[in-house]
Amino acid sequence: MTAKRSDATTKGFERTPHRALLKGTGVPDSSMNRPFIGVATSFSDLIPGHTGMRELERFIEKGVHTGGGHSFLFGIPGVCDGIAMGHKGMHYSLPTRELIADMIESVAEAHRLDGLVLLTNCDKITPGMLMAAARLDIPCIVVTAGPMMTGAGRQGRRFSFVTDTFEAMARYKAGVIDEKELMLCEENACPTAGSCQGLFTANTMAILTETMGMSLLRCGTALAVSSLKKRIAFASGERIMELVRDNITPRQILTKAAFENAIRVDLALGGSTNTVLHLLSIAREAGVELPLEEFDRLGRTTPQLASMNPGGKHFMEDLDAAGGVAAVLYQLRDLIQDNPTLTGISTQKIIASVADVDEEVVHPVSSPIRPEGGIAVLSGNLAPDGAVVKQSGVSEKMMRFTGKARCFDSEEAAMAALMGGKVVAGDVVVIRYEGPKGGPGMREMLAPTATLMGLGLGDSVALITDGRFSGGTRGPCIGHVSPEAAVGGPIALIEDGDAIELDIPNRALTLKVSDAALAERRARWIRPEPKIKTGWLARYAAVVTSANTGAICKAD
């Protein structure tokens, strides 16, 4: 092997103090010449998707040692979006993506690690780790810890997190279910460790990580509680050693083709809109130009092939049994570009290896769920720089809709109106000042969107926000409206009673107010005081960019 990064801490008499400190951690002389592999682990007792990582850490360590390296575990923080939902905690979720990338960069560079295994699972943690991998461009491999199982009920009923907690809460409020049924949902919604069962952000990002070639085959869908996941963890530890020896780095994998393949798989499965933010930010770190419009361009030629929870009937365990990511690639084979992967097998060779696909779960292109992909990018005078909707979760009736604006300057104010019965059919709920700067932190709106569905308003009320949505969101919910209200975007100028027209087929989001009236409103608009003025969120708000660029942090 040629010179290693870790030689800066282990080679020569000048590094006597460094070796002494390494020996203080327990590193033996026999490991001083081995590649040093960092295992960035987001283990936490706070997050169901991460509580099972202790076992996976052990298997990764065994794989690294078997491959000839010496591993070092170091911790990375995580936020559970479900637990942080609907209160101050959600301000911190998206910003942690930047912290995670910065922390991994700091540890890897300060200790001159030769390679990294990135053990992750949930919403902002996986993209933060991928951002770090692309930024550092040293050998890296990702291990996503896997989804939880669905809860088992009588007569084949299966429980899942969003449907049986957030939406059940609203159904209870509306008197549709009683307290006994509500408690049954609470007890069964999260039966095992793992990321939430549907195609929410965590699982979508795990799938896209595998699609782009940054994790091993089946890693994106193998269940957290499966022995397969342990074997993948071990194999990933072995594989990182080969990547170090061959100097295979993320930017060799994260090409424009890799991102376009990931977008197509996301569109075909009807995945989370949060992936728009994350793929844009990862692409920037990889030096790949990826404009927001690319999602819509690819979406018009990528059919939706799967009906995945929360908007559909299948869960992650079904997708895994159907063949996982490889099965989706196979069904999309004529649209997928060949690209190298960290497995050592190119994308088209992976496709060629597929022997069987359950077409009940992953339809062929000739028989799609819908002719277009799951995500659509809208524009118009209400969103000059774009807005995003998960059209796979919108009913045919609501693909075109015109309603009257009901404006709220925070999620809490909107929730109070929803739970108080003050939102009615024909309304367009506008939640603003919740963007990257205005939130700050661009909070997810799962509580109000799930409440709309639970109250039976999903086919008669639309929701528009400069915030974002959980991967669990379904219904006519438009997010990422850019520019955001806090910088004077048109969403800040809407008044109660204004007519808003939603036209998803034509990708239009229109505020039916004259240019002259909007100019008059803009002249008297006053930027509100920041909601948070202290702590690191205040610094974040000062440097974060708009959602249409990925809500990245720029110092310039």
C-alpha positions as CSV (number, residue, x, y, z in Angstrom):
1,M,0.0,0.0,0.0
2,T,1.2,3.5,-0.7
3,A,1.4,6.2,1.9
4,K,-1.6,6.5,4.2
5,R,-3.3,9.5,5.6
6,S,-2.8,8.0,9.1
7,D,1.0,8.0,8.6
8,A,0.8,11.6,9.7
9,T,0.0,10.3,13.2
10,T,2.0,7.0,13.3
11,K,5.2,7.3,11.3
12,G,8.6,8.5,12.4
13,F,10.2,9.5,15.7
14,E,8.5,12.9,15.5
15,R,5.2,11.0,16.1
16,T,6.2,9.4,19.4
17,P,3.7,11.5,21.3
18,H,0.9,10.6,18.8
19,R,1.7,6.9,19.1
20,A,1.7,7.2,22.9
21,L,-1.8,8.7,22.9
22,L,-3.0,6.0,20.4
23,K,-1.6,3.3,22.7
24,G,-3.4,5.1,25.5
25,T,-6.6,4.2,23.7
26,G,-5.5,0.6,23.5
27,V,-4.1,0.5,19.9
28,P,-1.3,-2.2,19.9
29,D,1.9,-1.9,18.0
30,S,0.6,-4.5,15.5
31,S,-2.1,-2.0,14.4
32,M,0.1,1.0,13.9
33,N,0.8,0.1,10.3
34,R,-2.8,-0.8,9.6
35,P,-5.2,1.6,7.9
36,F,-7.2,3.5,10.5
37,I,-10.9,3.3,9.9
38,G,-13.4,5.7,11.6
39,V,-16.8,4.3,12.3
40,A,-19.1,7.3,12.6
41,T,-22.0,5.9,14.5
42,S,-25.3,7.7,15.3
43,F,-26.3,5.2,18.0
44,S,-28.8,6.7,20.4
45,D,-31.2,5.5,23.0
46,L,-33.5,8.3,21.9
47,I,-34.3,7.2,18.3
48,P,-36.0,3.8,17.5
49,G,-34.1,3.7,14.2
50,H,-30.8,3.8,16.1
51,T,-31.3,1.8,19.3
52,G,-30.1,-1.4,17.5
53,M,-26.9,0.0,16.2
54,R,-24.7,-1.4,19.0
55,E,-24.9,-4.8,17.4
56,L,-24.1,-3.4,14.0
57,E,-21.1,-1.5,15.3
58,R,-19.7,-4.9,16.5
59,F,-20.2,-6.5,13.1
60,I,-18.6,-3.5,11.3
61,E,-15.6,-3.7,13.7
62,K,-15.3,-7.4,13.0
63,G,-15.4,-6.8,9.2
64,V,-12.7,-4.0,9.4
65,H,-10.4,-6.2,11.5
66,T,-11.0,-9.2,9.1
67,G,-10.1,-6.9,6.2
68,G,-6.8,-5.8,7.8
69,G,-7.7,-2.5,9.4
70,H,-8.1,-1.0,12.9
71,S,-11.4,0.7,13.6
72,F,-12.3,3.6,15.9
73,L,-15.9,4.4,16.8
74,F,-16.9,8.0,17.3
75,G,-20.4,9.4,18.0
76,I,-22.6,11.5,15.8
77,P,-25.8,13.2,17.1
78,G,-29.3,12.5,15.8
79,V,-32.8,13.9,16.2
80,C,-35.9,11.8,15.9
81,D,-38.2,13.8,13.7
82,G,-41.3,12.1,15.1
83,I,-40.4,12.9,18.7
84,A,-39.3,16.5,17.7
85,M,-42.5,17.0,15.7
86,G,-45.0,19.8,16.5
87,H,-42.9,21.8,19.1
88,K,-39.7,23.8,19.4
89,G,-37.6,20.7,18.9
90,M,-38.4,20.5,15.2
91,H,-36.4,23.8,14.6
92,Y,-33.3,21.7,15.2
93,S,-33.9,18.8,12.9
94,L,-32.8,20.0,9.5
95,P,-30.0,22.1,10.8
96,T,-28.4,19.0,12.4
97,R,-27.6,17.9,8.9
98,E,-25.0,20.6,8.7
99,L,-23.6,19.8,12.1
100,I,-23.3,16.1,11.3
101,A,-21.4,16.8,8.1
102,D,-19.1,19.3,9.9
103,M,-18.4,16.9,12.8
104,I,-17.5,14.0,10.6
105,E,-15.2,16.3,8.5
106,S,-13.6,17.6,11.7
107,V,-12.9,14.1,13.3
108,A,-11.7,12.5,10.0
109,E,-9.4,15.4,9.2
110,A,-8.1,16.0,12.7
111,H,-7.2,12.3,13.2
112,R,-6.1,11.7,9.6
113,L,-8.4,8.7,9.2
114,D,-7.8,6.6,6.1
115,G,-11.5,5.7,5.6
116,L,-14.9,5.8,7.1
117,V,-17.8,3.5,7.7
118,L,-20.9,5.7,8.2
119,L,-23.5,4.0,10.4
120,T,-26.8,5.9,10.1
121,N,-30.5,5.6,9.7
122,C,-32.8,8.5,10.1
123,D,-33.9,11.6,8.3
124,K,-31.2,14.3,8.4
125,I,-28.4,11.9,9.7
126,T,-28.0,9.9,6.4
127,P,-27.8,13.0,4.2
128,G,-25.5,14.7,6.6
129,M,-23.1,11.7,6.5
130,L,-23.3,11.6,2.7
131,M,-22.5,15.3,2.6
132,A,-19.4,14.6,4.7
133,A,-18.4,11.7,2.5
134,A,-18.6,13.8,-0.7
135,R,-16.8,16.8,1.0
136,L,-13.9,14.7,2.3
137,D,-13.6,12.5,-0.7
138,I,-11.8,9.8,1.2
139,P,-12.9,6.1,1.0
140,C,-16.3,5.8,2.7
141,I,-19.1,3.3,2.8
142,V,-22.6,3.8,4.3
143,V,-24.5,1.3,6.4
144,T,-28.1,2.3,6.9
145,A,-29.5,0.4,10.0
146,G,-32.8,-0.5,8.3
147,P,-36.6,-0.2,8.7
148,M,-38.7,-1.5,11.6
149,M,-41.3,-4.2,11.1
150,T,-45.0,-3.3,10.8
151,G,-47.1,-4.0,13.8
152,A,-49.3,-7.1,13.6
153,G,-53.0,-7.0,14.3
154,R,-56.0,-9.2,13.9
155,Q,-57.4,-10.3,10.5
156,G,-54.1,-9.3,8.7
157,R,-54.1,-5.7,10.0
158,R,-50.7,-4.0,9.9
159,F,-49.9,-1.0,12.0
160,S,-47.5,1.8,11.0
161,F,-46.2,5.0,12.6
162,V,-47.9,7.8,10.8
163,T,-51.2,6.3,10.0
164,D,-51.6,4.9,13.5
165,T,-50.4,7.8,15.5
166,F,-50.7,11.2,13.9
167,E,-53.7,10.4,11.7
168,A,-55.2,8.3,14.5
169,M,-54.9,11.3,16.8
170,A,-57.0,13.4,14.4
171,R,-59.6,10.6,13.9
172,Y,-59.9,10.3,17.7
173,K,-60.5,14.1,17.9
174,A,-63.1,13.8,15.2
175,G,-64.9,11.0,17.0
176,V,-64.2,8.4,14.3
177,I,-62.3,6.1,16.7
178,D,-62.5,5.7,20.5
179,E,-59.8,5.9,23.1
180,K,-59.4,2.1,23.1
181,E,-58.6,2.1,19.4
182,L,-56.3,5.0,19.8
183,M,-54.3,3.2,22.5
184,L,-54.2,0.1,20.3
185,C,-52.6,2.2,17.7
186,E,-50.1,3.7,20.1
187,E,-49.1,0.2,21.4
188,N,-48.6,-1.3,18.0
189,A,-47.3,1.5,15.7
190,C,-43.6,1.0,16.5
191,P,-43.1,-2.7,17.4
192,T,-39.3,-3.0,16.8
193,A,-36.2,-1.0,16.4
194,G,-35.7,0.6,13.0
195,S,-36.7,3.5,10.9
196,C,-40.5,4.0,10.5
197,Q,-42.0,1.4,8.2
198,G,-43.2,3.4,5.2
199,L,-41.4,5.3,2.5
200,F,-40.7,8.2,4.7
201,T,-37.5,10.3,4.5
202,A,-35.3,7.9,6.4
203,N,-36.1,4.9,4.2
204,T,-36.2,6.9,1.0
205,M,-32.6,8.2,1.8
206,A,-31.5,4.6,2.6
207,I,-32.8,3.5,-0.8
208,L,-31.2,6.4,-2.6
209,T,-27.9,5.7,-0.9
210,E,-27.9,2.2,-2.3
211,T,-29.1,3.4,-5.7
212,M,-26.2,5.9,-5.9
213,G,-23.8,3.0,-5.1
214,M,-22.7,4.2,-1.6
215,S,-23.9,1.1,0.3
216,L,-23.9,-2.6,-0.4
217,L,-26.8,-4.4,-2.1
218,R,-29.9,-4.9,0.0
219,C,-28.6,-2.4,2.6
220,G,-31.3,0.1,1.7
221,T,-34.2,-2.2,2.5
222,A,-33.0,-5.0,4.8
223,L,-34.9,-4.9,8.1
224,A,-33.2,-3.5,11.2
225,V,-34.0,-6.7,13.1
226,S,-32.7,-9.1,10.4
227,S,-29.6,-11.2,10.5
228,L,-29.1,-10.0,6.9
229,K,-28.5,-6.5,8.2
230,K,-25.7,-7.8,10.5
231,R,-24.1,-9.6,7.6
232,I,-24.2,-6.4,5.5
233,A,-22.6,-4.5,8.4
234,F,-19.8,-7.1,8.5
235,A,-19.3,-7.1,4.7
236,S,-19.2,-3.3,4.8
237,G,-16.4,-3.4,7.3
238,E,-14.5,-5.7,5.0
239,R,-15.3,-3.6,1.9
240,I,-14.0,-0.4,3.3
241,M,-10.6,-2.0,3.5
242,E,-10.7,-2.8,-0.2
243,L,-11.8,0.8,-1.0
244,V,-8.9,2.1,1.0
245,R,-6.4,-0.1,-0.8
246,D,-7.8,0.8,-4.2
247,N,-8.3,4.4,-3.3
248,I,-12.0,4.4,-4.4
249,T,-13.6,7.6,-3.1
250,P,-17.1,9.0,-3.1
251,R,-16.7,11.5,-5.9
252,Q,-15.9,8.6,-8.2
253,I,-19.3,7.2,-7.4
254,L,-21.4,10.3,-6.8
255,T,-21.5,11.4,-10.5
256,K,-24.3,13.2,-12.3
257,A,-25.6,9.9,-13.5
258,A,-25.7,8.6,-9.9
259,F,-27.9,11.5,-8.8
260,E,-30.2,11.2,-11.9
261,N,-30.6,7.5,-11.2
262,A,-31.4,8.3,-7.5
263,I,-34.0,10.8,-8.6
264,R,-35.7,8.3,-11.0
265,V,-35.9,5.7,-8.2
266,D,-37.3,8.2,-5.8
267,L,-39.9,9.2,-8.4
268,A,-40.8,5.6,-9.2
269,L,-41.4,4.8,-5.6
270,G,-43.2,8.0,-4.7
271,G,-40.7,8.9,-2.0
272,S,-40.3,11.8,0.4
273,T,-40.1,15.4,-0.8
274,N,-37.3,15.9,1.7
275,T,-35.0,14.1,-0.7
276,V,-35.1,17.2,-2.9
277,L,-33.4,19.2,-0.2
278,H,-30.9,16.4,0.5
279,L,-29.9,15.4,-3.0
280,L,-29.3,19.0,-3.9
281,S,-27.1,19.5,-0.9
282,I,-25.1,16.2,-1.4
283,A,-24.6,17.1,-5.1
284,R,-23.2,20.5,-4.1
285,E,-20.6,18.8,-1.8
286,A,-19.8,16.4,-4.6
287,G,-19.3,19.2,-7.1
288,V,-22.2,18.1,-9.3
289,E,-24.6,20.7,-10.7
290,L,-28.1,19.6,-9.9
291,P,-30.8,22.2,-10.3
292,L,-34.3,21.8,-8.7
293,E,-35.8,21.6,-12.2
294,E,-34.1,18.3,-12.8
295,F,-36.6,16.6,-10.5
296,D,-39.5,17.8,-12.7
297,R,-37.7,17.0,-16.0
298,L,-37.0,13.4,-14.9
299,G,-40.5,13.1,-13.3
300,R,-42.3,13.6,-16.5
301,T,-40.6,10.6,-18.1
302,T,-40.4,8.4,-14.9
303,P,-43.6,6.5,-14.1
304,Q,-44.6,5.7,-10.5
305,L,-44.2,1.9,-10.2
306,A,-45.0,1.3,-6.5
307,S,-47.8,2.0,-4.1
308,M,-45.9,2.6,-0.8
309,N,-47.1,3.6,2.6
310,P,-48.1,6.3,3.7
311,G,-49.9,7.0,0.4
312,G,-50.2,3.4,-0.7
313,K,-50.5,-0.1,0.7
314,H,-47.0,-1.6,0.7
315,F,-44.3,-1.3,3.4
316,M,-40.6,-1.5,3.4
317,E,-40.6,-5.2,4.3
318,D,-42.7,-5.8,1.2
319,L,-40.3,-3.9,-1.0
320,D,-37.4,-5.8,0.5
321,A,-39.1,-9.2,-0.2
322,A,-39.9,-8.0,-3.7
323,G,-36.3,-7.6,-4.5
324,G,-35.4,-4.3,-3.0
325,V,-33.5,-1.5,-4.8
326,A,-32.3,-3.9,-7.5
327,A,-35.9,-4.8,-8.4
328,V,-36.7,-1.1,-8.9
329,L,-33.6,-0.6,-11.0
330,Y,-34.6,-3.6,-13.1
331,Q,-38.1,-2.3,-13.8
332,L,-36.6,1.1,-14.7
333,R,-33.7,-0.5,-16.6
334,D,-34.2,1.5,-19.9
335,L,-34.1,4.8,-17.9
336,I,-31.1,4.0,-15.7
337,Q,-27.6,5.1,-16.6
338,D,-24.6,2.8,-16.0
339,N,-22.5,4.0,-13.1
340,P,-19.8,2.6,-10.8
341,T,-20.8,1.6,-7.3
342,L,-18.8,0.9,-4.1
343,T,-19.8,-2.8,-4.5
344,G,-17.4,-3.0,-7.4
345,I,-20.4,-3.9,-9.7
346,S,-21.8,-1.2,-12.0
347,T,-25.4,-0.3,-12.0
348,Q,-26.3,-2.1,-15.2
349,K,-24.5,-5.3,-14.0
350,I,-26.6,-5.1,-10.9
351,I,-29.7,-4.9,-13.1
352,A,-28.5,-7.8,-15.2
353,S,-28.2,-10.0,-12.1
354,V,-31.8,-9.6,-11.1
355,A,-33.6,-12.9,-11.6
356,D,-37.1,-12.2,-10.2
357,V,-39.3,-9.2,-9.2
358,D,-42.6,-9.3,-7.4
359,E,-44.6,-7.1,-9.9
360,E,-47.5,-6.8,-7.4
361,V,-45.1,-4.5,-5.4
362,V,-42.9,-3.0,-8.1
363,H,-44.9,-2.7,-11.3
364,P,-43.3,-2.9,-14.7
365,V,-43.0,0.3,-16.7
366,S,-45.7,-1.0,-19.1
367,S,-48.2,-1.1,-16.2
368,P,-47.5,1.8,-13.8
369,I,-49.4,3.1,-10.9
370,R,-49.3,6.5,-12.5
371,P,-47.6,7.7,-15.7
372,E,-45.5,10.3,-13.9
373,G,-43.2,10.2,-10.9
374,G,-44.2,10.8,-7.3
375,I,-42.7,14.3,-7.0
376,A,-43.6,17.4,-9.0
377,V,-42.0,20.9,-8.9
378,L,-44.5,23.8,-9.2
379,S,-43.9,27.4,-10.0
380,G,-46.0,30.6,-10.5
381,N,-46.4,34.0,-9.0
382,L,-46.8,32.4,-5.5
383,A,-43.5,30.4,-5.9
384,P,-41.2,32.1,-8.4
385,D,-38.3,29.9,-7.4
386,G,-40.3,26.7,-7.1
387,A,-42.3,24.6,-4.7
388,V,-42.5,20.8,-4.3
389,V,-45.5,18.4,-3.9
390,K,-45.6,14.6,-3.5
391,Q,-48.2,14.1,-6.2
392,S,-48.2,10.3,-5.5
393,G,-50.1,11.1,-2.3
394,V,-52.6,13.4,-3.9
395,S,-56.0,12.2,-5.0
396,E,-57.2,12.7,-8.5
397,K,-59.8,15.1,-7.3
398,M,-57.3,17.5,-5.7
399,M,-54.8,17.6,-8.6
400,R,-56.5,20.8,-9.6
401,F,-58.0,22.9,-6.9
402,T,-58.9,26.5,-6.2
403,G,-59.7,27.7,-2.7
404,K,-59.6,30.6,-0.3
405,A,-56.5,31.4,1.8
406,R,-56.4,30.9,5.5
407,C,-53.1,32.4,6.7
408,F,-51.1,31.4,9.7
409,D,-47.7,32.6,10.7
410,S,-46.7,29.5,12.5
411,E,-47.4,25.8,12.6
412,E,-48.9,26.1,16.1
413,A,-51.5,28.7,15.0
414,A,-52.5,26.4,12.1
415,M,-52.8,23.4,14.4
416,A,-55.0,25.3,16.8
417,A,-57.3,26.3,14.0
418,L,-57.5,22.7,12.6
419,M,-58.1,21.1,16.0
420,G,-60.7,23.8,16.8
421,G,-62.7,23.1,13.7
422,K,-62.0,26.4,12.1
423,V,-60.7,25.1,8.8
424,V,-63.4,24.0,6.4
425,A,-63.8,22.5,2.9
426,G,-62.7,24.9,0.2
427,D,-59.9,26.5,2.3
428,V,-56.2,26.6,1.4
429,V,-54.2,26.6,4.7
430,V,-51.1,28.8,4.3
431,I,-48.4,28.2,6.9
432,R,-45.6,30.7,6.5
433,Y,-42.5,32.0,8.3
434,E,-41.5,28.4,8.7
435,G,-38.8,28.3,6.0
436,P,-35.0,27.7,6.5
437,K,-34.5,31.3,7.8
438,G,-38.0,32.1,9.1
439,G,-38.5,28.9,11.1
440,P,-35.6,28.8,11.6
441,G,-34.9,25.3,10.4
442,M,-37.7,24.7,8.0
443,R,-39.9,22.6,10.3
444,E,-41.7,19.5,9.1
445,M,-45.5,19.9,9.0
446,L,-46.6,16.3,9.7
447,A,-48.9,17.2,12.5
448,P,-51.1,19.6,10.4
449,T,-51.0,17.4,7.3
450,A,-51.9,14.2,9.2
451,T,-54.6,16.2,11.0
452,L,-56.1,17.2,7.7
453,M,-56.2,13.6,6.6
454,G,-57.5,12.4,9.9
455,L,-60.3,15.0,9.9
456,G,-61.4,13.8,6.5
457,L,-60.4,17.1,4.8
458,G,-57.7,15.5,2.5
459,D,-60.0,15.9,-0.6
460,S,-61.3,19.4,0.1
461,V,-58.5,21.4,1.7
462,A,-55.0,22.2,0.4
463,L,-52.0,23.2,2.5
464,I,-49.2,25.5,1.3
465,T,-46.0,26.3,3.3
466,D,-42.5,27.6,3.0
467,G,-41.7,24.8,5.5
468,R,-41.4,21.2,4.6
469,F,-43.1,17.9,5.1
470,S,-42.4,14.6,6.7
471,G,-42.0,11.6,4.3
472,G,-45.2,10.5,6.0
473,T,-47.2,13.3,4.5
474,R,-49.9,12.6,2.0
475,G,-52.6,14.8,0.5
476,P,-52.6,18.1,-1.4
477,C,-49.7,19.6,0.6
478,I,-47.2,21.9,-1.2
479,G,-44.0,22.7,0.5
480,H,-40.6,24.4,0.0
481,V,-42.3,27.5,-1.4
482,S,-39.4,29.7,-2.5
483,P,-38.6,32.5,-1.9
484,E,-39.7,32.0,1.7
485,A,-41.8,34.5,3.7
486,A,-38.9,35.6,5.9
487,V,-37.1,37.1,2.9
488,G,-40.2,38.8,1.5
489,G,-41.4,36.0,-0.8
490,P,-44.9,36.3,-2.3
491,I,-46.1,33.8,0.3
492,A,-45.7,36.6,2.9
493,L,-48.1,38.8,0.9
494,I,-51.1,36.5,0.9
495,E,-54.2,37.7,2.8
496,D,-57.1,35.7,4.2
497,G,-59.7,35.2,1.5
498,D,-57.3,35.4,-1.4
499,A,-58.0,32.8,-4.1
500,I,-55.1,30.3,-4.6
501,E,-55.1,28.0,-7.6
502,L,-53.3,24.6,-7.5
503,D,-52.8,22.9,-10.9
504,I,-50.4,20.0,-10.4
505,P,-50.7,18.6,-14.0
506,N,-49.6,22.0,-15.4
507,R,-47.1,22.5,-12.5
508,A,-48.7,25.8,-11.5
509,L,-49.2,27.5,-8.1
510,T,-51.0,30.8,-8.6
511,L,-52.1,33.5,-6.2
512,K,-55.1,35.1,-7.9
513,V,-54.2,38.7,-7.0
514,S,-53.1,41.4,-9.5
515,D,-49.5,42.5,-9.8
516,A,-50.5,46.0,-8.7
517,A,-52.1,44.7,-5.5
518,L,-49.1,42.6,-4.7
519,A,-46.8,45.6,-5.3
520,E,-48.9,47.6,-2.9
521,R,-48.8,44.9,-0.3
522,R,-45.0,44.5,-0.7
523,A,-44.5,48.2,-0.1
524,R,-46.1,48.0,3.3
525,W,-44.6,44.5,4.3
526,I,-42.4,44.6,7.3
527,R,-39.9,41.8,8.0
528,P,-40.9,40.2,11.3
529,E,-38.4,39.8,14.2
530,P,-36.5,36.5,14.2
531,K,-38.3,33.8,16.2
532,I,-35.1,32.6,17.7
533,K,-32.3,35.2,18.5
534,T,-29.8,33.2,20.5
535,G,-27.9,30.0,20.2
536,W,-26.6,28.3,17.1
537,L,-30.0,28.4,15.3
538,A,-29.6,32.2,15.2
539,R,-26.2,31.7,13.4
540,Y,-27.8,29.0,11.1
541,A,-30.6,31.4,10.1
542,A,-28.0,34.0,9.1
543,V,-26.3,31.8,6.6
544,V,-28.9,29.2,5.3
545,T,-30.1,29.5,1.7
546,S,-33.5,29.0,0.2
547,A,-35.2,25.6,-0.1
548,N,-34.8,25.6,-3.9
549,T,-31.0,25.3,-3.4
550,G,-31.2,22.6,-0.8
551,A,-31.2,24.8,2.3
552,I,-27.5,24.7,2.5
553,C,-25.3,26.9,4.7
554,K,-23.1,29.4,2.9
555,A,-20.7,31.9,4.6
556,D,-20.7,34.2,1.6
